[in-house]
Amino acid sequence: MDQKKRFEELSIKDAPKILTTPPGPKSREILKFQEQNESSAVSYPKGMPMALARGNGATLEDVDGNIFIDCFSGAGVMALGHGHPEVLKAAHEQIDKVTHTLDIPSETRMKLVKALRGILPKELSRIFFGGPTGSDAIEQAIKLAKFNTQRFGIIAFEGAYHGMTSAALAVTSDSGHKDGLGPLVPGVQFIPFPYRYRNPFGCPDDMVDEFAADNLERVLVDSHSGYSKPAAVILEAVQGEGGTIIPKPIFLKRVREITKAHGVLLICDEIQAGLGRTGKMFAFEHAGIVPDIVTISKALGGIGFPISAIAYREELNTMPPGKSIGTFRGNMVAFAAGAAALNWMVEQKVPEYAAELGEKVMKRFREIEKRSKILGEARGIGLMIALEIVEDKKTRKPSPELTKKVRKMAHQRGVMIEVGGHHNNVARLLPPLIITEDLMMKAVDILEGVLGELE
């Protein structure tokens, strides 16, 4: 069976199909129960009100029978979509054997390690499984960097999102996540990321990447910059929640050169951008660099099983037994699913498919951008795509209100998207990497119609 046919069979064929404007009556009943019984911190049902019943591939059905094209994929978790048969088979087989082993080895664990070693650069020869979330991976990476350098500062970037636990939140830039929580992990300092559309340096836009790298070098060299030599620099090779900000390869190359020259470890957060999302297995590969530590989660569980890992260089493998532990670092079902998913991605050339389809999608969105009065910039790499919505294309004034309407109207017409960015004015598309071209272009058509109406 060829790749196209295989991908087509994974999703519901007649998507999208809206029988009743969401939320329908059954969804409203369940949403009401959630509001009355769960935390006020629940967020996603506010922007996409519905209760879900089942998922297939790149499609989701709610309890009212509405079928949606999923261009959200659980914030990038569902790389191979919902209910992937081969991943489910591996999980089902494992669940009847053993489900939890801490870090005692097994054949299943060995399969996942081998699968990861097969896609990672050879320099990243050590793998550590921590807790089940991306935040856990960030915590482990920072801990490893501090332990090895015996330095305690971390340089992070404006626009960064690294997680919601203590150290992970400290290196996340969005003040909205931190306000009212008091002091977090100390020693974190932020510098600008090369966000060309909202140039932080006042230089020509095409020089933002060089200026951003120069600035990192400056704060490390200048003893009066206020930056002591840190344990590590942490960055996303493509920023996700910050608005899908895609640096030029020269920026990542320079950062790698600068950190090496100053004996500072480089941590690449590949939790959202990694495992095929950008058209390569890891986003840092677009620049031809190898960091010292890489964080991996989200897509690692294949279809949503919770798991995280870090991979790092041999010389950093210095922690004594028990120095870093966690009860759920031995989720055998997630290991089985992750190994099956990674092997299937390699066999089916999923990253290459994402790169090819992403180019077609971006061609459409760039054409829409030229005609649109409110689409300030369309940007994307692989199937990590963003539409920055503005009130006026000349002033580039961000419009979070219009962006909320884009998400609401798209949802009502059967397309699920995310909202992010510095000003919550970026409509973000993170579809499963197995979405068909037909479904993806239907989603583009719907978003084009929404943008046209909002103008």
Residue pairs with C-beta under 8 A, 6 or more apart in sequence:
3 348
3 349
3 353
4 436
6 348
7 57
7 353
7 434
7 435
7 436
8 436
8 438
10 56
10 57
10 58
10 81
10 83
10 84
10 85
10 434
11 56
11 57
11 58
11 59
11 81
11 434
11 435
11 436
11 439
12 56
12 57
12 59
12 61
12 67
14 67
15 58
15 59
15 67
15 68
15 69
15 414
15 439
15 442
16 66
16 67
16 68
16 69
16 413
16 414
16 415
16 442
16 446
17 65
17 66
17 67
17 414
18 66
18 67
18 412
18 413
18 414
19 64
19 65
19 66
20 64
20 65
20 66
21 412
22 48
22 49
22 50
22 62
22 64
22 66
22 411
22 412
23 31
23 49
23 50
23 51
23 62
23 64
24 50
24 62
24 63
24 64
24 65
24 66
25 64
26 51
26 62
26 63
26 64
27 49
27 50
27 51
27 62
27 63
27 64
28 49
30 51
30 63
31 45
31 49
31 50
31 51
34 42
34 45
35 42
47 404
47 407
47 408
47 411
47 419
48 72
48 407
48 411
48 416
50 62
50 63
50 64
50 66
50 411
51 62
51 63
52 60
52 61
52 62
52 63
53 61
53 62
53 63
54 60
54 61
54 82
54 83
55 61
55 70
55 78
55 81
55 82
55 83
56 81
56 82
56 83
57 81
57 82
57 83
57 84
57 432
57 434
57 435
58 69
58 70
58 73
58 81
58 82
58 431
58 432
58 434
58 435
58 436
58 439
59 67
59 68
59 69
59 70
59 82
59 439
60 67
60 68
60 70
60 82
60 416
61 67
61 68
62 68
66 414
67 414
68 411
68 414
68 415
68 416
69 414
69 415
69 416
69 431
69 435
69 439
69 440
69 442
69 443
69 446
70 78
70 81
70 82
70 416
70 431
70 432
70 435
71 415
71 416
71 417
71 429
71 430
71 431
71 435
71 440
71 443
72 416
72 417
72 418
72 430
72 431
73 79
73 81
73 430
73 431
73 432
74 298
74 304
75 272
75 298
75 418
75 430
76 240
76 272
76 277
76 298
76 299
76 384
76 430
77 298
77 299
77 301
77 304
78 299
78 303
78 304
78 432
79 275
79 276
79 277
79 298
79 299
79 302
79 341
79 345
79 350
79 432
79 433
80 87
80 299
80 302
80 303
80 341
80 344
80 345
80 350
80 432
80 433
80 434
81 303
81 432
81 433
81 434
81 435
82 303
82 432
83 303
84 302
84 303
84 341
84 344
84 434
86 340
86 344
87 302
87 303
87 337
87 340
87 341
87 344
88 303
88 337
89 340
90 336
90 337
90 339
90 340
91 305
91 333
91 336
91 337
91 340
93 336
94 108
94 332
94 333
94 335
94 336
94 337
95 333
97 108
97 332
98 106
98 332
99 331
99 332
99 333
100 328
100 330
100 331
100 332
101 109
101 330
101 332
102 327
102 329
102 330
103 129
103 329
103 330
104 330
106 332
106 335
108 332
108 335
108 336
108 339
109 330
109 332
109 335
111 335
111 336
111 339
112 335
112 336
112 338
112 339
112 342
113 127
114 339
115 338
115 339
115 342
115 343
116 127
116 296
116 309
116 311
116 342
117 125
117 127
118 342
118 346
119 275
119 281
119 282
119 342
119 346
120 282
120 294
120 311
121 290
123 290
123 313
124 290
124 291
124 294
124 311
124 312
124 313
125 313
125 314
126 311
126 312
126 313
126 314
126 316
126 317
127 309
127 310
127 311
128 140
128 144
128 309
128 310
128 311
128 312
128 324
129 307
129 308
129 309
129 329
129 330
130 136
130 137
130 139
130 140
130 308
130 309
130 310
130 324
130 326
130 329
131 139
131 308
131 326
131 328
131 329
132 306
132 307
132 308
132 328
132 331
132 334
133 163
133 165
133 297
133 306
133 308
134 162
134 163
134 168
134 271
134 272
134 295
134 297
134 298
134 308
135 162
135 163
135 164
135 165
135 168
135 169
136 165
136 297
136 308
136 326
137 271
137 295
137 296
137 297
137 308
137 309
137 310
138 162
138 163
138 165
138 167
138 168
138 171
138 234
138 269
138 271
138 295
139 163
139 165
139 166
139 167
139 168
140 295
140 308
140 310
140 324
141 232
141 234
141 267
141 293
141 295
141 310
141 312
142 154
142 167
142 168
142 171
142 185
142 231
142 232
142 234
142 267
143 167
143 324
144 293
144 310
144 312
144 316
144 319
144 324
145 154
145 231
145 232
145 265
145 267
145 292
145 293
146 152
146 231
146 232
147 318
147 319
147 323
148 231
148 265
148 316
148 318
149 231
149 232
149 263
149 264
149 265
151 228
151 229
151 230
151 231
152 186
152 187
152 231
153 187
153 188
153 189
153 227
153 228
153 229
153 230
153 231
154 170
154 171
154 187
154 188
154 189
154 230
154 231
154 232
154 233
154 234
155 188
155 189
155 190
155 191
155 216
155 219
155 227
155 230
155 232
155 233
155 234
155 264
156 162
156 171
156 172
156 173
156 188
156 189
156 190
156 191
156 233
156 234
156 235
157 173
157 190
157 191
157 192
157 193
157 234
157 235
157 236
157 239
158 173
158 190
158 191
158 192
158 193
158 195
158 200
158 242
159 173
159 193
159 195
159 239
159 242
159 243
159 245
159 422
160 171
160 172
160 173
160 190
160 193
160 234
160 235
160 236
160 239
160 242
160 269
161 172
161 173
161 174
161 236
161 239
161 240
161 241
161 242
162 168
162 169
162 171
162 172
162 234
162 236
162 269
162 271
163 169
163 172
163 271
164 172
164 177
166 184
166 185
167 184
167 185
169 177
169 178
169 181
169 184
170 184
170 185
170 186
170 188
171 188
171 234
172 178
173 190
173 242
174 241
178 184
187 230
189 219
189 226
189 227
189 230
191 212
191 215
191 216
191 219
192 200
192 201
192 212
192 215
193 200
193 212
193 235
193 239
193 242
193 245
193 247
194 208
194 209
194 211
194 212
194 213
194 245
194 247
194 248
194 251
195 208
195 242
195 243
195 245
195 422
196 205
196 206
196 208
196 209
197 205
197 376
197 377
197 379
197 388
197 396
198 396
198 422
199 205
199 208
200 208
200 212
201 208
201 211
201 212
201 215
203 211
209 247
209 248
209 250
209 251
209 254
210 250
210 251
210 254
212 247
212 251
213 250
213 251
213 254
213 255
213 258
214 254
216 233
216 254
216 255
216 258
217 254
217 258
218 225
219 225
219 226
219 227
220 227
220 229
220 258
220 262
220 264
229 262
229 263
229 264
230 264
231 264
231 265
232 264
232 265
232 266
232 267
232 292
232 293
233 255
233 259
233 264
233 265
233 266
233 267
234 267
234 269
235 255
235 266
235 267
235 268
235 269
236 242
236 268
236 269
236 270
236 272
236 273
236 283
237 247
237 252
237 268
237 269
237 270
237 273
237 278
237 282
237 283
237 284
237 286
237 287
238 244
238 245
238 246
238 247
238 273
238 278
238 283
238 381
238 384
239 245
239 246
240 272
240 273
240 384
240 420
240 428
241 272
241 420
242 420
242 421
242 422
243 386
243 388
243 420
243 421
243 422
243 426
243 428
244 379
244 380
244 381
244 384
244 385
244 386
244 420
244 426
244 428
245 379
246 379
246 380
246 381
249 286
249 287
249 288
250 287
251 287
252 284
252 286
252 287
252 289
253 287
253 288
253 289
255 266
256 266
256 287
256 289
256 290
256 291
258 264
259 265
259 266
259 292
260 266
265 292
265 293
265 316
266 291
266 292
266 293
267 291
267 292
267 293
267 294
267 295
268 282
268 283
268 284
268 291
268 293
268 294
268 295
269 295
270 282
270 283
270 284
270 294
270 295
270 296
271 295
271 296
271 297
271 298
271 308
272 298
272 384
272 430
273 282
273 283
273 384
274 281
274 282
274 283
274 294
274 296
274 298
274 299
275 281
275 282
275 296
275 298
275 299
275 300
275 342
275 345
276 299
276 345
276 350
276 351
276 354
276 382
276 433
277 283
277 299
277 354
277 382
277 383
277 384
277 430
277 433
278 286
278 351
278 354
278 355
278 381
278 382
278 384
279 286
279 351
279 352
279 354
279 355
279 358
279 381
279 382
279 383
280 286
280 351
280 355
280 382
281 351
282 294
283 381
284 290
284 291
284 294
286 381
292 312
292 313
292 316
293 310
293 311
293 312
293 313
293 316
294 310
294 311
294 312
295 308
295 309
295 310
296 308
296 309
296 310
296 311
297 307
297 308
297 309
299 341
300 307
300 308
300 309
300 334
300 338
300 341
300 342
301 307
301 334
301 337
301 338
301 341
302 337
302 338
302 340
302 341
302 342
303 337
303 341
305 331
305 333
305 334
305 337
305 338
306 328
306 331
306 334
307 331
307 334
307 335
307 338
344 350
345 351
345 433
350 433
350 434
351 382
351 433
353 433
353 434
354 382
354 383
354 433
355 382
357 383
357 435
357 437
357 440
358 380
358 381
358 382
358 383
358 384
358 385
360 437
360 440
360 441
361 380
361 383
361 385
361 429
361 440
361 441
361 444
362 378
362 379
362 380
362 385
364 441
364 444
364 448
365 375
365 378
365 380
365 385
365 387
365 444
366 378
368 375
368 378
368 444
368 448
368 451
369 375
369 376
369 377
369 378
372 451
372 452
372 455
373 393
373 455
374 389
374 390
374 391
374 393
374 399
374 402
374 451
374 454
374 455
375 387
375 388
375 389
375 390
375 451
376 388
376 389
376 390
376 393
376 396
377 387
377 388
378 385
378 386
378 387
378 388
379 385
379 386
379 388
380 386
380 429
383 429
383 430
383 431
383 433
383 435
384 429
384 430
385 428
385 429
385 430
386 420
386 421
386 426
386 427
386 428
386 429
387 406
387 426
387 427
387 428
387 429
387 447
387 451
388 398
388 421
388 425
388 426
389 398
389 399
389 402
389 403
389 406
389 425
389 426
389 427
390 396
390 397
390 398
390 399
390 425
391 397
391 398
391 399
391 402
398 421
398 422
398 423
398 424
398 425
399 425
400 419
400 423
400 424
400 425
402 425
402 454
403 419
403 421
403 424
403 425
403 426
403 427
404 419
404 424
405 450
405 454
406 417
406 427
406 447
406 450
406 451
406 454
407 417
407 418
407 419
407 427
409 450
409 453
409 454
410 416
410 417
410 427
410 446
410 447
410 450
411 417
413 446
413 449
413 450
414 446
415 442
415 443
415 446
415 447
417 427
417 428
417 429
417 447
418 427
418 428
418 429
418 430
419 426
419 427
419 428
420 426
420 428
421 428
427 447
429 443
431 440
431 443
